[in-house]
Amino acid sequence: MTFLSIIWDLPDDPDGNVRHIADHDVSQEEVEEVLRNPEGIERSRSSAWPIAFGETAAGRIIAVVHERIGTDAVYPITAYEVEP
């Protein structure tokens, strides 16, 4: 599944997804790379949110916890680097 629209909060929102992702040293661009071309999607055991996994152009493996909005949009909740 590829998502056409990715919904971002304002960068200065202290509770927003941009800040949440930056706290894990992941960029918005890396999140978008993974969400536009995920290698797999699973469910989180702890939250039941979907998690997309993928490799970025820089070779990092990123997990993106997200919420689906409609059929082609996604709201990234957080993201973090994982071991291969």
C-alpha positions in Angstrom: 0.0 0.0 0.0 1.3 3.4 -1.0 -0.1 6.5 0.7 -0.7 9.6 -1.5 -1.2 12.1 1.3 0.8 12.4 4.4 -0.6 14.6 7.1 1.9 16.7 9.2 1.3 18.8 12.2 2.9 22.3 12.5 6.7 22.0 13.3 6.3 24.2 16.4 3.5 22.0 17.9 5.2 20.5 21.0 2.8 17.5 20.8 2.8 17.2 17.1 4.1 14.4 14.9 7.0 16.5 13.4 8.5 16.9 16.9 7.7 13.3 17.9 9.6 12.0 14.9 12.5 14.5 15.3 12.9 13.3 18.9 13.9 10.0 17.5 16.4 11.5 15.0 14.3 10.7 12.0 13.4 13.3 9.4 10.1 14.0 7.7 11.7 13.1 4.4 12.7 9.6 5.7 9.2 9.0 7.0 7.8 10.0 3.6 10.2 7.7 1.8 9.1 4.7 3.9 5.3 5.6 3.7 5.5 6.0 -0.1 7.3 2.7 -0.6 6.9 0.5 2.5 8.6 -2.9 2.5 6.1 -4.2 4.9 3.2 -3.2 7.2 2.5 -4.9 10.5 0.5 -4.1 13.7 2.1 -2.9 16.9 1.7 -5.4 19.7 1.5 -2.7 22.3 -0.8 -0.1 20.6 -2.3 -2.0 17.7 -1.5 0.9 15.4 -0.1 -0.1 11.9 3.7 0.2 11.5 5.3 0.6 8.1 8.9 -0.6 7.7 11.3 0.4 5.0 14.8 1.4 4.0 15.6 5.0 3.3 17.9 6.2 0.5 20.6 6.7 3.2 20.3 3.0 4.1 18.5 3.4 7.4 15.7 1.0 8.3 12.8 3.0 9.7 9.6 2.0 11.4 6.7 4.4 11.1 3.8 4.1 13.4 0.8 5.7 11.7 -3.0 6.0 11.5 -4.7 5.5 8.2 -7.0 8.4 7.2 -9.5 7.3 4.5 -8.1 5.1 1.6 -5.0 7.1 0.6 -3.9 9.3 3.5 -1.8 8.6 6.6 -1.0 10.5 9.8 2.5 9.5 11.0 2.4 9.2 14.8 6.1 8.5 15.4 9.0 6.9 13.7 12.3 5.4 14.8 15.3 3.5 13.4 15.3 -0.3 13.8 18.0 -2.9 13.4 17.8 -5.0 10.2 
